Amino acid sequence: MNRILTVTIPQLTARHREEIRAAAEARGLEALFFEREEDALSALAGTEILFSQSDRLARHAPGLRWQCTPSAGVDHLRKENVFPNPDTVLTNSSGAYGVTISEHVVMVTLEIMRRQQEYTRVVEARGWERGLAVRSIRNCRILLMGTGDIGQETAKRLRAFSPASLTGMNRSGRNPDGLFDRVITAEELDGILPETELLVLSLPDTGETRQMMDARRLALLPDGAILVNVGRGSAIAQDVLEKELRAGRLHAALDVFEQEPVPPEDGIWTCPNLLITPHTAGNMTLPYTLDRIVALFLEDLDNYCAGRPLLRRVDPRKGY
């Protein structure tokens, strides 16, 4: 019986498919590609490796030994009974999204600081207002909650703007590659929030991060602070943040929300001081991102077939 690698990532180009097919065949695997989940169901009985975001397919693959998801987040794959085989190893594509998401952070931060939303409305009305007071990342006190690939790539880009301080927050307190002026743990968060002018969240969804920015912590931010969330919507008490935005005390750019898609009737759509993007910061529309996803998978495919540990293995207890 052939050892089957099943792939359901419709964004892959012909070049990507050929790279995966050649690598699989060189290692004694047969690569099967499907545009739709429904079409892949018939191949799951013999699937050993699944390169897909789908938890539905995982549930129907009794012989599955490894699933690699092209996303960084794995929330839906951590639910109970997703894998019929309890020994199935789960990996993600962390390390592929830092470039695109960090550029998104810079974009929305500058849009808010330079009041581009307001100037867009002026231009749409064929007006010529020029005097809106703007702000700068220069001399800004910045806190990045999350210092993984996204946090690190964001730190590199924000550093070029000469901020007053660049602080990271993670579980260990370690400073990756010395990219930050200092790194704190969650226990120190309350002490730094009152001096934070730009807060960027790139946190995974875990028991520790859910509602981390609750009403009490949002209240600690100084007037005029900007909050950018490109991690998970669960990290923020969204209803409280909306109240702060409507009161004019804070500004925010949200790419992720507690409920997605955001219902059309949700009041958040008309919230002032808010820049909304529909979870586009880290999708697979940037060719570089897709190239990285495939390269990372092929690297771990080589490790898998050689019996070496997989580099992007997800710890089910941590959620990343």
TIBA-688972 format. One line per 3 residues: number of its first residue (from 1); their letters; for each residue x, y, z of C-alpha. Coordinates in steps of 0.1 Angstrom, whole numbers. Last residue first. Layout:
<marpas>
NUM> a> X,Y,Z ~ ...
</marpas>
This chain:
<marpas>
320> ygk> 16,267,202 ~ -14,258,223 ~ 6,254,255
317> rpd> -8,221,265 ~ -10,208,230 ~ 27,215,224
314> vrr> 28,221,187 ~ 58,206,167 ~ 75,232,145
311> llp> 109,216,142 ~ 98,180,138 ~ 121,156,156
308> rga> 142,133,134 ~ 131,100,119 ~ 146,107,85
305> cyn> 112,107,69 ~ 99,132,95 ~ 129,155,93
302> dld> 127,157,55 ~ 90,164,58 ~ 99,190,84
299> elf> 120,210,59 ~ 94,204,32 ~ 68,220,54
296> lav> 89,250,62 ~ 96,256,25 ~ 59,252,16
293> ird> 49,278,43 ~ 78,301,33 ~ 67,302,-4
290> lty> 32,309,7 ~ 43,338,28 ~ 65,352,0
287> plt> 36,350,-24 ~ 15,373,-2 ~ -22,362,-4
284> mng> -18,335,23 ~ -34,353,52 ~ -16,370,80
281> ath> -28,406,82 ~ -61,399,64 ~ -84,391,94
278> pti> -111,414,81 ~ -94,448,87 ~ -110,473,111
275> lln> -95,507,120 ~ -112,520,152 ~ -113,555,166
272> pct> -151,556,162 ~ -172,524,164 ~ -195,520,135
269> wig> -186,484,126 ~ -183,475,163 ~ -221,478,166
266> dep> -225,443,153 ~ -254,441,128 ~ -232,428,100
263> pvp> -219,400,122 ~ -181,400,126 ~ -168,370,106
260> eqe> -155,360,130 ~ -165,363,166 ~ -140,375,193
257> fvd> -122,396,167 ~ -90,397,148 ~ -75,424,125
254> laa> -82,452,150 ~ -66,486,148 ~ -73,507,179
251> hlr> -74,542,194 ~ -81,550,230 ~ -98,577,252
248> gar> -124,588,227 ~ -153,575,248 ~ -164,554,218
245> lek> -130,538,218 ~ -130,530,255 ~ -165,515,252
242> elv> -154,494,223 ~ -124,482,244 ~ -148,471,271
239> dqa> -169,451,246 ~ -138,435,231 ~ -123,422,263
236> ias> -90,415,245 ~ -70,383,241 ~ -99,363,226
233> grg> -95,383,193 ~ -63,364,186 ~ -30,377,173
230> vnv> -30,408,151 ~ -42,432,177 ~ -31,469,175
227> lia> -38,492,205 ~ -30,529,203 ~ -28,550,234
224> gdp> -45,584,234 ~ -52,585,271 ~ -28,562,290
221> lla> -33,524,292 ~ -43,513,327 ~ -80,512,319
218> lrr> -73,485,294 ~ -57,465,321 ~ -88,467,344
215> adm> -113,461,317 ~ -95,430,304 ~ -64,428,282
212> mqr> -55,392,291 ~ -90,382,282 ~ -76,348,270
209> teg> -38,348,271 ~ -32,323,299 ~ -58,298,288
206> tdp> -43,299,254 ~ -52,316,221 ~ -19,328,206
203> lsl> -6,363,212 ~ 4,389,186 ~ -6,420,205
200> vll> 8,454,197 ~ 5,482,223 ~ 16,517,212
197> ete> 17,545,238 ~ 27,524,268 ~ 36,542,300
194> pli> 5,531,320 ~ 9,496,306 ~ 43,490,321
191> gdl> 35,481,357 ~ 5,461,349 ~ 25,438,326
188> eea> 51,427,352 ~ 35,394,360 ~ 29,388,323
185> tiv> 67,386,318 ~ 90,414,308 ~ 115,418,280
182> rdf> 139,448,277 ~ 153,471,251 ~ 141,445,226
179> lgd> 158,428,196 ~ 185,412,218 ~ 185,381,196
176> pnr> 154,369,214 ~ 151,386,249 ~ 141,360,274
173> gsr> 114,369,300 ~ 102,333,298 ~ 64,337,293
170> nmg> 67,367,268 ~ 65,405,268 ~ 86,428,246
167> tls> 96,464,252 ~ 108,489,226 ~ 116,523,240
164> aps> 118,559,227 ~ 111,547,192 ~ 136,553,165
161> far> 115,545,133 ~ 139,517,123 ~ 132,499,155
158> lrk> 96,495,144 ~ 107,472,116 ~ 129,450,136
155> ate> 103,448,164 ~ 76,437,140 ~ 98,409,128
152> qgi> 104,398,163 ~ 68,400,174 ~ 56,380,144
149> dgt> 82,353,148 ~ 77,350,185 ~ 79,379,209
146> gml> 43,383,221 ~ 29,413,237 ~ 49,441,220
143> lir> 51,472,240 ~ 61,506,225 ~ 70,539,239
140> cnr> 70,564,210 ~ 101,586,205 ~ 97,583,167
137> isr> 65,563,160 ~ 51,597,151 ~ 19,616,157
134> val> -4,638,136 ~ -23,671,141 ~ -49,676,114
131> gre> -41,708,95 ~ -44,699,59 ~ -81,701,50
128> wgr> -86,703,12 ~ -121,689,6 ~ -133,668,-23
125> aev> -157,650,0 ~ -137,617,-7 ~ -106,637,0
122> vrt> -118,647,35 ~ -130,612,42 ~ -96,598,33
119> yeq> -79,625,55 ~ -99,612,84 ~ -89,576,78
116> qrr> -53,587,72 ~ -50,602,107 ~ -11,602,106
113> mie> -9,582,138 ~ -38,559,129 ~ -27,552,93
110> ltv> 9,549,106 ~ -1,522,131 ~ -22,504,105
107> mvv> 7,501,80 ~ 34,493,105 ~ 13,464,119
104> hes> 5,452,84 ~ 42,451,76 ~ 47,430,108
101> itv> 19,406,96 ~ 34,401,62 ~ 69,395,74
98> gya> 62,374,104 ~ 38,350,87 ~ 59,320,77
95> gss> 78,314,110 ~ 50,295,126 ~ 37,271,100
92> ntl> 21,246,124 ~ 29,210,135 ~ 7,183,150
89> vtd> 19,148,157 ~ -6,120,157 ~ -1,95,185
86> pnp> -37,97,197 ~ -48,83,163 ~ -85,93,159
83> fvn> -73,129,159 ~ -98,157,165 ~ -112,139,195
80> ekr> -110,169,218 ~ -102,203,204 ~ -66,213,197
77> lhd> -70,214,159 ~ -95,243,160 ~ -71,265,180
74> vga> -40,258,158 ~ -28,292,149 ~ 3,296,127
71> spt> -16,285,95 ~ -4,260,69 ~ -13,231,91
68> cqw> 10,201,93 ~ -7,169,103 ~ 14,138,112
65> rlg> 6,102,119 ~ -28,98,103 ~ -39,62,101
62> pah> -75,68,112 ~ -80,99,89 ~ -116,110,92
59> ral> -112,133,122 ~ -82,149,105 ~ -103,158,75
56> rds> -127,177,96 ~ -99,195,115 ~ -89,211,82
53> qsf> -59,234,80 ~ -41,210,56 ~ -9,191,49
50> lie> -20,157,61 ~ 5,128,64 ~ -3,91,67
47> tga> -34,91,45 ~ -47,56,36 ~ -83,60,49
44> las> -81,97,41 ~ -81,94,3 ~ -119,93,-2
41> lad> -124,124,20 ~ -102,145,-2 ~ -129,156,-26
38> eer> -150,170,2 ~ -121,191,15 ~ -119,210,-18
35> eff> -89,218,-40 ~ -73,184,-36 ~ -37,173,-40
32> lae> -24,138,-36 ~ 13,132,-29 ~ 25,95,-29
29> lgr> 53,89,-5 ~ 86,70,-9 ~ 109,97,1
26> aea> 119,110,-33 ~ 82,108,-42 ~ 73,132,-14
23> aar> 100,157,-24 ~ 90,156,-60 ~ 53,161,-52
20> iee> 59,189,-28 ~ 80,208,-53 ~ 55,201,-81
17> rhr> 27,214,-59 ~ 45,246,-51 ~ 53,252,-88
14> atl> 17,246,-98 ~ 7,273,-72 ~ -7,265,-38
11> qpi> -37,286,-27 ~ -60,256,-27 ~ -43,240,3
8> tvt> -57,205,7 ~ -27,182,6 ~ -28,144,13
5> lir> 5,126,17 ~ -1,89,12 ~ 22,59,19
2> nm> 13,35,-9 ~ 0,0,0
</marpas>
